Amino acid sequence: MSGTEDKKNKTAQDAEVSVNAPTEIGKPKEGTDKDIRWYVIHTYSGYENKVKETLTRKVHSMGMDDTILQIMLPMHNEEEVKDGEKRVVARKVFPGYLLIQMEVNDHSWYVVRNTPGVTGFVGTTTKPIPLSDEEAERIIAGDNKKVSVTTEAKVGDKIRITQGPFAEHSAVVLEVSDDKKLVIADISTFGNTTKIELEAGFFELLR
C-alpha cells in the first residue's frame, strides 16, 4: 500500500473518531418502510457508556441515522442516606445492558455486534428478540423513578424477574449485596446460562 493511501486511511479513521453525535441519532427517512423496534444488547460490565458513545459515533459517521435511532442506558434515581445526609444517586437499571431502537438487518446487526465492548444481542445467536412496545415503554417511563428497596432473597433462592428485558424469566440467586439492594443471579435464556445483576424491586421470590 502506498504512503498516500495510508494517509487517506488514517485521515478517514481520525474523522470517524472526532464525530460526536447525540444519543437520539435520527429518524427513518420519509417514504421508507422500516421495522424499527427496541432491542437489548449486552456489554462488558462497566463498559455501557463507552459502548454507547462508540456506537453512536459509528452510526453517525456511517450514515445509519435512519436505521439506528436511539441508544439508551436506563437509569433511575435512588435516595440513600450517607453520613446522616439524604442524597439522590443515579444508578443503572440493568447493569451490563443497553436499549437500542433500530431496524435489524444484516448490515445493522454486524455494525452493532462488532462494536468493541458488545458481547451480543438478547435473543438467539443469529436472531435478536425485540422488546414488546409495552415493555419498552415501561422501562423508559421508569427512568428517573425514585426507589429505595431491599430484598429478603438469600443465596440459592429462586426468583422470578418482573421487569426489564428478562421479565417472566426465573433465576437462581448466586450473591446478595451487603445492603441487600442488589443480587447476582443465574438465568437461563435460549439454552444459554448467564449471570445477571438485578436490583431489588425488579424480581420476586418464588416460594
N, C-alpha and C positions, 0 to 999 in steps of 0.2 A: 504494500500500500504506500502511495506517495505521501510526502510530507504535507502537501496541500490538502489531500483527503483527510489526513489525521487532524489537521487544524479545523476542517469543516465539521468533523465528527465531534471534536471537543467543544466547538462553539455551540453546536446543537445541544449537547449534554448540559453545558453551562446555562443555556437559555431555559431548558426544562427545569433545572434546579431553582432558577430565580423566580419562576412563576409562583404567585401566591393567591390562589383562587379562594373565594368564600366557601363555607361548608355547604350552603344551599347553592348548588352549582348551576342548574339551569332548568329547562322545561322542554317537553317534546316540541319539535317544530310543527307549525301549522300544516295540516294535510297529511301528517304521518299517523299511523295506527300502531302505536307501541303498547305492549303489555307491561306497564310499569307496576311493579309490586314492591313491597317491603320484604327484605331478606335479612338473615343474620349471618355475620361472618365471625369466625373465631380467630383470635390473635394470641400471640405470646403474652403472658401475664405482664402487665406494666407497659406494654407497647401500644395500647389502644390509641392514645393521642398521636403518637408518631405515625402509626399506620394511617390514621385519619388524615393527617397533614400530607403524607406522601401520596396517598391515593387521590386526594383532592387535586394536588398539583398535576399528577399524571392525567387525570380525566380532563382537566382544563387544557393542558398542553397538547393532548392528542385529539382535541375537538370532539369529545364524547359527552359534552354538556347536556345533550338532549337524550342520552341513553342512561347515564348515571346522574340522578338529580340531587340526592342528598345523602350525606354520610353523618350518622348521629351516634354519639356516645351518651346513652341515657344516664342522667344524673338526678339525684334528689337531695334536698337539704334536710339535714338531721340535726335536731337540737341535742346538745350534750353539755354536761356540767364538768368543768375542769378548774381546779384550784378555787372552788367556790363561785365561779362565774359561769353563767349560761352563755353559750355561743352556738351559732349555726355553722355547720361544716357541710361542704358538698361531698357526696360520696357516689361512687359508681353503682348503678342499679345492678348491672350484670358484669362484674369484672372479667376481662378477657373476651368480651363480645362487643361488636358494633352492629348497629342497624344501618342498612343501605337500601335506598329506594332506587330501583333500576329495572331495566329490561334485561333479562338474561338471554344472551345469545353466545355463540362460540367465542366471539371476539371479546365481549364484555366479561364473560366468565374467565377467560385467560388473563385479561388485564388485572382483575381483582385477585384471582388465585395466585398470580405470580408477583404480587406486591410484597416486598420484604416485611416479615412480621406476621403475615396472614398464613394460617395453617389450613384454612378451608371454609367452605360454607356449611351451615347447618342443613343437613339433608343427607342424601346418599352421596357416594363418591363422585358421581357424574351429574347428579340432578339436585340442585338446591331446592329446598322446600320453602315456599313463601309463607309469611305470616298471613293470617286472615286479616281483613280490614279492621275487624273489631279488636283483635289482639294488638295490632299496630297502634290503633287509636288509644287503647288503654295504656300501653307503655309510654307513648308520647305525652298523653294527658297527665300521666303520673309524674312527669318531670317537675322538679322543684317542690314536690309534696313533702311536707314536714312529717317525719316519723321518728319514733324512738321506741323500738320494740325489742324485746329479748325473747329467747326461746328456751323451752324446757327440754329440748332434744338432747340425747346423750349418744355417745359413740355406739354404733351398732343399731340405732333406731331406724325404722323405715319411715320415710316421709313421702308426701305427695306434693309436687310443686304446683302452686296455684296461680302464679303469674309469670309472664315473660315467655320467651321462645320455647321453653320446655314445659309449659303448663300442661297439667294432667299426667306428666310422667312421674313414676315413682323412683326413689333413690334410697341409698343406704348412707347414713351419716358416718364419716370417717374421722372428722375432727370438729371440735366446737371451740370457738374463741373464748378467751378468759372472760370477756364482758358479755358473753352469750348473745351477741348480736349477729354473728356470722357462723356458718358451718361450711365445711367442705364435704361434699357428698359424692358418691359413686353412682353415676347414672348410665343406663344402657340405652343407646339410641341407634336404630338401624343396624343392629348387630355389633355396634362398637361400644366399648366401655370407656367413659370419660369422667374425669374429676371436674366438678363444677363448684364454684363458690356461690353461696346463696345467703342473702340477708334474712334475718328473722322477719316474719310478716309475708314472705313470698312462698311459704310452704306450710304444710300442716302435718302433724304426727299421724301416722297410721297405727291404730290400735288393734 
